[in-house]
Amino acid sequence: PPAEIGEDEPQRFLDGVACVLDYLRAGDVFQVNLSRGWQARFDAPLDPAALYARLRQANPAPFAGLFAGEGWAVASSSPERLVAVHGRTVQTRPIAGTRPRFPGDDDAARIRELVGHPKERAEHVMLIDLERNDLGRVCTPGSVEVDELMTVESYAHVHHIVSNVRGQLRPGATPGEVIAAVFPGGTITGCPKVRCMQIIAELEQVPRGAYTGAFGWLGRNGDMDLNILIRSAEVRGDTASFRTGAGIVVDSVPGRELDETRAKARGLLRALVPEA
């Protein structure tokens, strides 16, 4: 277990949500993803592979991976795909809409409430439109479609609303152009992206590091599959850190958004603090 573990001051996040709500009411933006951090320090250097194994057990996810360098590593249990290319087909799989999941919960009731909630539906559809626009930059006109709409995926600690957007790449579109079109993911910045990133920088006041970046694989033929680095921990020596966020819209309740960041942190905390 860690020698010490701490989370960012909750009030700072609540104050940030209040500022975002002011921007939303002014019509400056439509949605902003605001995040907060946790840090753990251990008595000895962490073994990234061991942490990754615990993370896989505590929070299984389809886009998990371990990326290690000299003295640092990123261990990810991400549920979200940023972009995949296979042949001429490109797709992105945005997540927007979350509810916590607890042992003994009535999963069916929790899911019904999630998918039936007007706020969650409106936020999700808005972000689908953003992703359609992103793919449209590199796709043949008219080929972009939503082939899976508002599916619920249930993980160890949360339920998520997920959709899939795909299109056919225009001739000559390069892997770099594809990544530039979709990065960073709209679900972890907000809408519109650039203004949201400015607001995030103003309110979070620290670099996000690997959080909300991406990793995956890229083939010589241009095929690729990249995740979004959420539910992911950065390891440097005897310290580990991670961030979680929540999408803020005009009718968000600050306390509930704080609870969402904690629900998303549970799998990472369980990997770092086995008794958590």
C-alpha positions, 0 to 999 in steps of 0.5 A: 500500500502507498505511504500516502495518498491524496486527492485534489481539494474538492472545493477547488473542483466545485468552484471550477464547475461554478465558473464553467456554469457561468461560461455555459450560461453566457453561451461561450461553450456548450459543454466542458470536461473538467478534471481533478487529480489523485497522487500516491507515494510509495516507500519503494519504486513502483513496478509498472507491470505489477500495477498494470496487472492489478489495474486489469483485475480491478477495472477490466477494460477493452482499450487497456495497455501498458507503455513504459520508458526509462523511469516512467510508465503509463498504465491504462484501463481505458474503456474508450477508443479515440480512433481506429482505421482498418483499410479505408474505414475509420471509426471513433467510439465516444463515451458520454453519460455515466452512472456509478455502479455498486455491488448489490445495485439494481443495474437495470434500474440504474441503466434505465435512469441513465439512458432516459435522462434528458441531460445525458441524452442531449449531452451525448447527441451533441458530442456525437455531432462533434465527432461526426464533424471531426471524421468529416474532415478526412472522410468521403462526403456523405460517408460518415454515419452513426452505426451504433447509437447510445449503447450502454456498456457496464464496467466494474465501477460505472455504466457508460453511454457509448456510440460508434461513428464511422466513415470511409477515408477520402483518397490520400488521407494520411494517418497523421491527418486522421489523428489530427482530425480527432485529437484530442477527443471531444468527450474529454475536452468539450464543445467547441474544442478549442475554447473548452481547452482554453477554459480547462487550462484556466481552471485546472492550472496544471498540465494534464500529462498523459491524461486524455492523451492517447496510445495504441498501435499504428501499422505501416499500412496506415491501420491503427487503433488508439485509445483515450487515456482515461482510467490511466495512471502515470508512474514515476519512481515511487509515485503514481498519479491519475486524473478523472473528469466529468462533463459539465453542462448548463444543468449540471449539479456540482456535487453530482459531478464531483461524485462522478469523478470519484466513481471513475477513480474507484478502479484506479484506487483499488489497484493502488490501494488493494484494500480500497 
